[in-house]
Each structure stands twice: as C-alpha cells, then as structure tokens.
Amino acid sequence: MGFLTKKLRWGLLLGFGLPLFMLGVALLNIDFELTEVDKFAGIATLCALPNLLLFFGSLRKNEDTFAFGVLASSILWALFTFGLKLFG
C-alpha cells in the first residue's frame, strides 16, 4: 500500500478528528459570532492540546507510525490556526 499504512491513517484521522470535534463542541457551548475571529483562533489552538497525549502515548507504546500521523496532523492544525490569526 505504500506510505499510508493503517496506523498512519488512524493517526492522521484522530489527529484531525479530535481537535475538530472539540472545536465543534466548544463553539456549540459558547455564544459565538463570526466577527470574533481572535476568540475562534484561540479556541482552535487549545483544541490541539489533546494531540500531545495521543502523540506521547503512542511513542510510549512504540507505535512510531501512529505518532507520525498525529504529529503531521498537529503541524497542519498549527498552520490552520496560524492562518486564522494572521489573516483573520
């Protein structure tokens, strides 16, 4: 199958899915307007923190490909929040 092994795909999926889910729950619970981009970017940044637990937990279990997927998605999530703060 090549580069995208099963564990790498799970790492990418959980690395994107968990912060996206937490961002959705946070936005549903907070009175939010689309004009408050700074608040949205701050919440999006905090939603990436559980990826640290996934990353270090998978490294501790010696699942390096899963950790690589979580790390790659965390880097992309950081670029997304940087773009929000820069252009928003």
Stockholm file with secondary structure:
# STOCKHOLM 1.0

chainA/1-88         MGFLTKKLRWGLLLGFGLPLFMLGVALLNIDFELTEVDKFAGIATLCALPNLLLFFGSLRKNEDTFAFGVLASSILWALFTFGLKLFG
#=GR chainA/1-88 SS CCSCCHHHHHHHHHHHHHHHHHHHHHHHHSCCCTTCHHHHHHHHHHTTTHHHHHHHHHHHTTCHHHHHHHHHHHHHHHHHHHHHHHHC
#=GC SS_cons        CCSCCHHHHHHHHHHHHHHHHHHHHHHHHSCCCTTCHHHHHHHHHHTTTHHHHHHHHHHHTTCHHHHHHHHHHHHHHHHHHHHHHHHC
//
